Amino acid sequence: MPVHWTIDSEAKIFEVVCTGMVEADEFHRMLDVLIGSNALGYRKLFDGSQADTRLGALDVLNIGVRLRALHGDGTSLGPLAVVIPADKYPLLSRVLGILASPRRPMRIFSEVDRARKWLETPAVRRKVPASQGDVADRANQQSVSC
């Protein structure tokens, strides 16, 4: 499978690396995992620099519709760094535009190291929404320390 992901719940980061030929069903499976693991608010690194695709316009539109639906459900989306080769930008420009529409930090990079450094900056890390567990943990810590 050319789409691999890692979820680090402690660091609140979801990293995706695509290699080889990526099909629409693999992208949808990755979205299922992202949603199912409650990681939409995490920082996200999507590295497509070593990938290719045969996605057609309808595939890209379907992915875009699904991403747009995530924006409208009130879920806070975390920062996103996307790494793609310049020749893939025309194909993915609509999806990238949809990804950029919510109020969250997002940047497109041509190098993974630069994307990772940006995601680690304090300004970006502050944009990761607190999860319900974090809020409860802080409340418990405050009540214990009082």
N, C-alpha and C positions, 0 to 999 in steps of 0.2 A: 504494500500500500504506500503510495507516494506522499501521503499527508500524515505527518507525525506531530503529536502535541504533548506538552508537558504542562501540568497544572501544579503550581506551588501555592498552596493555600496560606502558608505562613508569610511568604513574600508577596502574596496577592498578585501573581503574574501568570498569564496563560501564554505559552510560547508555541507557535506553530511553525514547522519547517516542511516545505513542500519540495520534493525532488521528482524528477521525471515528469511523466504525463499525468496531469491532474484532471479528473472528471468531475462533473457536477455532483454526482451522488456522494463522492468523498468529501466535497466541501459541505454538503448538507449534513453528513454524518458528524463532521467537526463542529458545526453549529449546534447540532443536537447535544453533543457533549458539553459545549460551552454553556448552553442554557441549562441543561440538566444538572450541572455541577454548581450552579449559582455563581458562575464566574464572570458574568457580564460586567460587573463593576471593577474587575481586576484590570491591571495594566496588561496590554496585549501586544505581543510581537508576532507579526505575520511575515515570515520570510519566504517569499516566492522567487527569490533570486536564482535558484537552481531548478526551476520548474518550467514546464510548458503546458499548454492546454489546447484542446480542440473545442472549447466551449463556443457554442453559437450564440447569436443574439438572443434567442429565446431562453437559453440556459442562464445567461447573464441577467436578463430581465427577471427571471424567476428568483434568482439569488437576491437581486436588488429588492424585489417585493418582500421577500422574507426579512431582509435586514431592515427595511422601512417599517415593518410591523413591530420589530423590537423597539424602535424609537418611540412608537406611539403608545406603548403599554405602560408608560410611567416609570419604567426601569431606568435607574441611573447607569449609564455606560461609562466604563473607565477609559483611560487614555489608550490610544492605539498608534503603533508604529508599523508601517507597511513597507516592506522592502521588495521592490520589483525591478526588473530590468526595464530600461527605457523603451524597448520595442514592444512591451506588453501594455504600456500605459494607454494607448488608443483603445484597445479592447476592454480594459478594465476601468476606463475613465468614468463611466456612468455609475458603476458600483462604488468607486472611490468617492464620487460626489455624494452618493447616498450615505456612505459611512461618515462623511465630513459634516453632514447636516445637524446631528445632535450637538448640544453644547458639551463638548469634551475635547481635550487636547488630542490632535491627530496630526501626524506628519508622514510624508512619503520620503523614503530614502533609497539610495542606490547601494548602500553598504550596511551590512548587519551590525558591525561594530558601532557605527554612528547612531543607529537606531537604538541599540541597547544602552548606550551612554545617555541618550536623550530620555529614555524611560527611567533611568536611575537618578535624574536630576531631582532635587528637592521640590521644585515647582510642579513637576509632573506627578511625583509621588503624593503630594498633597491633594491631588485631584481624584484619588481613588476613594470612592464613596465608602463610608463606614457600613459594615454589614450589621445585621440585627444582632449577631453574636458579639461583635465588637462593642456595640452600644450597651448590651447587657453586661459584658465584662467590665466596662468602665463604671457602670452604675454599681456593680458589686464591689469594685475596688474602692470607690468613693465611700460606700456605706461601711466597709471594713475599716478604712483609715480614719473615719470620723470619731 
